[in-house]
Amino acid sequence: MTDVERATAADRQQVVETVVAAFDRDPAFRFFFQDPVTRDAEAAVFAGALFDQRVTPGTTWVIDGGRSVAMWDAPGGWSDDEEKLAVSDEALARLDDYHRAVQGLFPRSPFWYLGVLATHPSHAGRKLGRSVMKPGLAAAAAAGLPAFLETTNEANVAMYERAGWRVSGSTHLDHLPIWVLTQ
């Protein structure tokens, strides 16, 4: 049986390692962090910042201390007033461009947002992602609200559809396709 637990600060390092490993070939991370020399370090800073934003409100769940992780934002949890990340100015500009590109695809009404779903490659193929995303989906359902996510990986679209999500919109940023899904 897979135990899904609410993340704590003690899970941070494993979560960061999981996200960096899981998103190593992800089109969005490759777009954000284009310099191969600094890519892993910048991805780790980014993953750590995403975790830090979501661990205190209790909207991050983990399996096996962070080998699989789902980082959610409850309604109103996604802030435009984030601290400046310690990444290159170019990466910051691409992150800002991406944020603007997807904002128009989300509803103006409240919703739950699945910002990160990652399973460490050494644990892939066990459907841990489906398990770890369930608490956020349950919270959205209990509140009577939809859940949304986005992906830039076409293979992920089919995976999410098999898990009950459906495409609600799409766009492009430069050469990067972006799909928004809802459940």
C-alpha positions as a printed Julia matrix, in Angstrom:
183×3 Matrix{Float64}:
   0.0    0.0     0.0
   1.21   3.5    -0.84
   1.18   6.01    2.0
   0.48   9.57    0.89
   1.48  12.13    3.51
   1.33  15.88    3.76
   4.84  17.21    3.08
   6.92  18.84    5.78
  10.05  20.97    5.59
  12.04  17.77    6.23
  10.97  16.5     2.78
  12.43  19.48    0.92
  15.74  17.99   -0.23
  14.2   14.78   -1.54
  11.39  16.7    -3.26
  13.91  18.99   -4.99
  15.95  15.97   -6.11
  12.8   14.28   -7.4
  11.6   17.3    -9.34
  15.01  17.97  -10.92
  15.4   14.31  -11.92
  11.81  13.92  -13.15
  11.91  17.14  -15.19
  15.4   16.62  -16.61
  14.06  16.23  -20.15
  10.83  18.19  -19.65
  10.23  20.73  -22.44
   9.28  23.51  -19.99
  12.36  23.08  -17.8
  14.53  22.89  -20.94
  12.89  26.14  -22.1
  13.25  27.92  -18.74
  16.8   26.77  -17.98
  18.59  26.68  -21.31
  22.2   26.85  -20.17
  23.4   23.24  -19.77
  26.09  24.36  -17.32
  23.61  25.94  -14.88
  20.44  23.98  -15.75
  20.4   21.57  -12.79
  21.3   24.27  -10.26
  18.65  26.66  -11.57
  16.07  23.86  -11.72
  16.87  23.02   -8.09
  16.42  26.65   -7.02
  13.1   26.76   -8.86
  11.87  23.44   -7.44
  12.88  24.52   -3.94
  11.0   27.81   -4.29
   7.87  26.0    -5.5
   8.1   23.63   -2.53
   8.66  26.47   -0.05
   5.56  28.29   -1.36
   3.34  25.28   -0.9
   4.62  23.37    2.14
   3.45  25.88    4.76
  -0.15  26.09    3.5
  -0.21  22.28    3.51
  -0.94  21.83   -0.19
   1.97  19.52   -0.96
   1.72  15.76   -0.6
   4.48  13.18   -0.87
   5.06   9.45   -1.05
   8.19   7.92    0.43
   9.53  11.24    1.75
   9.3   12.92   -1.62
  10.06  10.2    -4.16
   6.7   11.22   -5.6
   5.24  14.67   -4.99
   2.17  16.73   -5.86
   2.44  20.46   -5.19
  -0.93  22.21   -5.29
  -2.17  25.76   -4.89
  -5.53  26.19   -3.19
  -7.75  28.96   -4.56
  -5.98  32.26   -4.11
  -2.68  30.49   -3.41
  -0.96  31.43   -6.67
   0.7   34.77   -6.1
   2.18  37.15   -8.66
   4.25  38.72   -5.85
   6.86  36.0    -5.59
  10.41  36.53   -4.39
  13.0   36.92   -7.1
  14.56  33.55   -7.76
  18.33  33.14   -7.74
  18.43  32.16  -11.41
  19.68  33.99  -14.49
  17.83  37.04  -15.75
  17.16  35.14  -18.96
  15.54  32.27  -17.07
  13.46  34.74  -15.04
  12.25  36.4   -18.24
  11.26  33.02  -19.71
   9.45  32.05  -16.48
   7.56  35.36  -16.55
   6.65  34.88  -20.22
   5.39  31.37  -19.47
   3.33  32.58  -16.51
   1.67  35.23  -18.7
   1.01  32.71  -21.48
  -0.86  30.27  -19.25
  -2.78  32.76  -17.11
  -5.3   33.43  -19.86
  -6.16  29.74  -20.02
  -7.24  29.47  -16.39
 -10.7   30.54  -15.18
 -11.26  33.76  -13.3
 -13.33  31.85  -10.76
 -11.66  29.89   -7.91
  -9.93  26.59   -8.69
  -7.28  24.23   -7.35
  -4.02  24.26   -9.32
  -1.66  21.29   -9.6
   1.61  23.12  -10.14
   3.97  20.15   -9.94
   3.45  16.42  -10.19
   6.69  14.47  -10.18
   7.92  10.99   -9.44
  11.62  10.23   -9.21
  12.62   8.2   -12.28
  13.82   5.36  -10.03
  10.19   5.01   -8.83
   8.44   5.59  -12.17
   5.83   3.23  -13.55
   4.17   2.44  -10.2
   1.28   4.94  -10.59
   2.59   6.93   -7.63
   1.69  10.15   -9.44
  -1.97   9.17   -9.5
  -1.86   8.36   -5.8
  -0.04  11.49   -4.69
  -2.35  13.84   -6.64
  -5.52  12.41   -5.02
  -5.53  14.58   -1.86
  -5.53  17.77   -3.95
  -8.28  16.41   -6.18
 -10.27  15.44   -3.08
  -9.82  18.95   -1.63
 -11.03  20.51   -4.89
 -14.03  18.17   -5.03
 -14.91  18.82   -1.37
 -14.89  22.55   -2.11
 -16.98  22.02   -5.25
 -14.2   23.5    -7.38
 -12.44  22.37  -10.53
  -8.77  21.42  -10.6
  -6.4   22.64  -13.31
  -2.85  21.91  -14.43
  -0.69  22.57  -17.45
   1.92  20.54  -19.26
   4.33  21.1   -22.11
   4.97  17.4   -22.63
   2.62  15.89  -25.18
   3.08  12.4   -23.69
   1.78  13.76  -20.38
  -1.5   14.82  -22.0
  -2.46  11.19  -22.63
  -1.28  10.16  -19.16
  -3.42  12.85  -17.53
  -6.4   11.95  -19.71
  -6.14   8.34  -18.52
  -6.28   9.73  -14.96
  -9.54  11.58  -15.68
  -8.27  15.0   -16.79
  -9.39  16.64  -20.03
  -7.76  19.31  -22.19
  -9.52  22.64  -21.71
  -7.17  24.85  -23.73
  -3.79  25.16  -25.37
  -1.32  27.76  -26.53
   2.31  28.13  -27.57
   5.19  30.16  -26.21
   7.83  30.44  -28.9
   8.29  26.78  -29.96
   6.89  25.43  -26.67
   3.37  23.93  -26.82
   1.31  24.25  -23.64
  -1.81  22.27  -22.78
  -4.12  23.15  -19.87
  -6.19  20.34  -18.41
  -9.04  20.28  -15.94
 -10.84  17.75  -13.81
